Amino acid sequence: MLAKRIIPCLDIKNGQTVKGTNFINLREAGDPVELGQLYSGQGADELVYLDITASHEGRKTFTDLVKRIAACINIPFTVGGGIHELSDVERLLNAGADKVSVNSAAIRNPQLIDDIAQHFGSQVCVVAIDARQTEKGWKCYLNGGRVETEKDLFNWAHETNERGAGEILFTSMDHDGVKNGYANKALAILSDTLTIPVIASGGAGNKQHFKDAFTQGKADAALAASVFHFGEIPIPELKAYLHTEGINVRI
């Protein structure tokens, strides 16, 4: 069985790491390069950097920052935000990123997933899905959670799987920053119905929540932000706990 991955997520705005609750009320959390070095040294398996206002503001992702990150850390990292075409992917991979995350652009142009997979390999393409429960079921959102779409979470995840995505990064907007645990029922449905790995995002508040994401939610990886940024759960302590609970993690 593959080891479960622990992935700190760094949301970037104006060159600084920020974190909010339910996608709003952002506060600064530190320098993204320094935090990346810290997490790499603590045993994080991967990192995710998201330029959270790129799609909303209509600009390209921060290439220079990606180069600085690549020069300072030795674990894989994914970059997302403002990626609309293959040239964006190529630029970020050349700057040192290992994978790219697409969200809004993929919903608007699903062919982008096929193109990335065909040109660079499925392992490069992470499809991020921001969704929340509505009266009509789980609906996907665009532009950092600002715009609701008619796309159903599970149907869209299945389509991205078929188009060649390498993994799904599912964030429950209702759980984001609330620290009451991940959306494990939705995670389990995704994990049971997709053939690619599922990364859980949104809701980590204590070590048990990570365990639940892996056991109840059947996730392949768990992503979190504020519990790491503000020192609430040290990564070595989290991994030691998961190991004692019978979860296969890299120590």
C-alpha positions in Angstrom: 0.0 0.0 0.0 1.3 3.5 -0.9 2.1 5.7 2.0 -0.4 8.4 2.8 0.9 11.9 2.1 0.9 15.0 4.3 0.8 18.2 2.2 1.0 21.7 3.6 -0.8 24.2 1.4 0.5 27.8 1.1 -2.1 30.2 -0.3 -0.2 33.2 -1.8 -1.4 36.8 -2.1 0.9 39.7 -2.8 4.0 37.4 -2.3 2.9 36.4 1.3 1.4 33.2 2.6 -2.2 33.9 3.8 -5.0 31.8 5.4 -8.7 32.5 5.8 -11.9 30.8 6.9 -14.4 29.6 4.3 -12.2 31.4 1.7 -12.5 34.8 3.3 -11.0 36.8 6.2 -7.4 36.3 5.1 -4.5 36.8 7.5 -0.8 36.7 6.8 1.1 33.5 7.8 4.7 34.2 6.7 7.2 34.0 3.9 6.3 31.2 1.4 9.9 30.2 0.8 10.9 30.1 4.5 7.7 28.1 5.3 8.4 25.7 2.4 11.9 25.1 3.8 10.5 24.6 7.3 8.0 22.0 6.1 10.5 20.2 3.9 12.8 19.9 6.9 9.9 18.6 9.1 9.1 15.8 6.8 6.2 17.1 4.6 5.8 14.8 1.6 4.8 17.5 -0.8 3.8 21.2 -0.9 1.1 23.1 -2.7 1.4 26.7 -3.6 -1.7 28.5 -4.8 -1.8 32.0 -6.1 -5.3 32.5 -4.8 -6.2 35.7 -6.6 -4.7 35.0 -10.0 -7.8 33.8 -11.7 -10.0 36.5 -10.1 -7.6 39.2 -11.1 -6.8 37.7 -14.5 -3.0 37.6 -14.2 -0.3 35.0 -14.5 1.1 32.9 -11.6 4.2 34.1 -9.9 7.1 32.6 -11.9 9.9 34.3 -9.9 8.6 32.9 -6.6 8.4 29.4 -8.1 12.1 29.7 -9.0 13.0 30.8 -5.5 11.0 27.9 -4.0 12.6 25.3 -6.3 16.1 26.5 -5.3 15.4 26.1 -1.6 13.4 22.9 -1.2 14.0 19.2 -2.1 10.5 17.8 -2.1 7.9 17.9 -4.9 5.7 20.9 -5.1 2.6 21.8 -7.0 1.7 25.3 -8.2 -1.7 26.7 -9.1 -3.5 29.9 -9.9 -4.0 31.7 -13.2 -3.0 28.7 -15.4 -5.0 28.9 -18.6 -2.9 27.4 -21.4 0.0 25.1 -22.1 2.5 27.9 -22.1 1.6 28.7 -18.5 2.3 25.1 -17.6 5.6 25.0 -19.5 6.7 28.2 -17.8 6.0 26.9 -14.3 7.6 23.5 -14.9 10.7 25.2 -16.3 10.8 27.4 -13.2 11.0 24.3 -11.1 7.5 23.2 -10.2 6.8 19.4 -10.3 3.1 19.6 -10.9 0.5 22.3 -11.8 -3.0 22.6 -10.3 -5.9 23.8 -12.5 -9.3 24.7 -11.3 -11.3 27.6 -12.9 -9.7 27.3 -16.3 -10.4 23.5 -16.4 -14.1 24.1 -15.7 -14.3 26.7 -18.4 -12.2 24.7 -20.9 -12.1 21.0 -19.9 -9.9 20.2 -23.0 -7.1 21.9 -21.0 -6.8 18.7 -18.8 -6.4 16.5 -21.9 -3.8 18.9 -23.3 -1.7 19.0 -20.2 -1.8 15.2 -19.8 -0.9 14.6 -23.4 1.9 17.2 -23.5 3.5 16.8 -20.1 2.0 13.5 -18.6 -0.9 12.9 -16.3 1.4 13.0 -13.3 1.8 16.8 -13.8 -1.9 17.6 -13.9 -3.7 18.1 -10.6 -7.3 19.2 -10.9 -8.4 21.3 -7.9 -12.1 21.3 -7.2 -13.6 23.8 -4.8 -17.2 22.7 -3.9 -19.9 23.2 -1.3 -23.2 21.5 -0.5 -26.2 23.4 -1.9 -29.9 22.6 -2.1 -29.0 21.0 -5.5 -26.2 18.9 -4.1 -22.4 19.4 -4.2 -21.7 22.2 -6.7 -18.3 23.3 -8.0 -17.1 27.0 -7.7 -14.9 29.2 -9.8 -12.5 32.0 -9.1 -11.4 31.0 -5.6 -14.9 30.1 -4.4 -16.5 33.3 -5.7 -18.7 31.9 -8.5 -21.1 29.0 -8.3 -21.4 26.7 -11.4 -23.9 24.1 -12.3 -21.2 21.4 -12.3 -21.8 18.6 -9.9 -18.7 17.6 -7.8 -18.8 13.9 -8.5 -19.7 14.2 -12.2 -16.9 16.7 -12.8 -14.4 14.7 -10.8 -15.2 11.6 -12.9 -14.8 13.7 -16.1 -11.4 15.0 -15.1 -10.4 11.4 -14.3 -11.4 10.3 -17.8 -9.7 13.3 -19.4 -6.3 12.3 -17.9 -5.9 14.2 -14.6 -3.2 12.7 -12.4 -5.0 13.4 -9.1 -7.9 15.4 -7.6 -7.5 18.1 -4.9 -10.9 18.4 -3.4 -11.6 21.3 -1.0 -14.9 21.5 0.8 -15.6 25.2 1.1 -17.9 24.6 4.0 -15.1 22.9 6.0 -12.3 25.3 5.0 -10.6 26.8 8.0 -13.4 25.7 10.4 -11.2 22.9 11.8 -14.1 20.5 12.4 -12.7 17.8 10.2 -12.7 17.0 6.5 -15.8 16.2 4.3 -15.3 12.5 4.7 -18.5 11.3 3.2 -17.9 13.1 0.0 -14.2 12.1 0.0 -15.2 8.4 0.4 -17.5 8.7 -2.7 -14.7 10.3 -4.7 -12.1 7.7 -3.5 -14.4 4.8 -4.3 -15.4 6.0 -7.8 -12.2 7.4 -9.2 -9.1 5.6 -10.4 -6.7 8.4 -9.5 -5.5 9.7 -6.1 -7.7 12.0 -4.1 -6.2 14.8 -1.9 -8.4 15.9 1.0 -8.5 19.6 1.7 -10.6 21.8 4.1 -11.2 21.2 7.8 -8.1 19.9 9.6 -8.2 21.0 13.2 -6.5 18.1 15.1 -4.5 15.0 14.4 -7.6 12.7 14.5 -9.0 14.6 11.6 -6.1 13.5 9.4 -6.6 9.9 10.5 -10.4 10.2 9.7 -9.6 11.5 6.2 -7.5 8.5 5.5 -9.8 5.9 7.1 -13.3 7.2 6.7 -12.6 9.4 3.7 -10.2 6.9 2.1 -8.1 9.8 0.9 -4.6 9.3 -0.5 -3.3 12.5 0.9 -4.4 15.2 3.3 -3.7 18.8 2.8 -3.9 21.5 5.5 -2.8 25.1 6.0 -3.5 27.0 9.2 -2.7 24.1 11.6 0.8 24.0 10.1 1.3 27.7 9.5 0.4 28.7 13.1 2.3 25.8 14.8 -0.8 24.0 16.1 0.2 20.6 14.7 4.0 20.0 14.1 4.4 17.6 11.1 6.7 15.2 12.9 4.2 14.9 15.7 1.4 14.3 13.3 3.2 11.6 11.4 4.2 9.8 14.6 0.6 9.8 15.7 -0.7 8.5 12.4 2.0 5.8 12.5 0.9 4.6 15.9 -2.7 4.6 14.7 -1.8 2.2 11.9 -1.7 4.7 9.0 1.2 4.0 6.6 3.1 7.3 6.4 6.7 8.1 5.6 8.5 8.9 8.9 
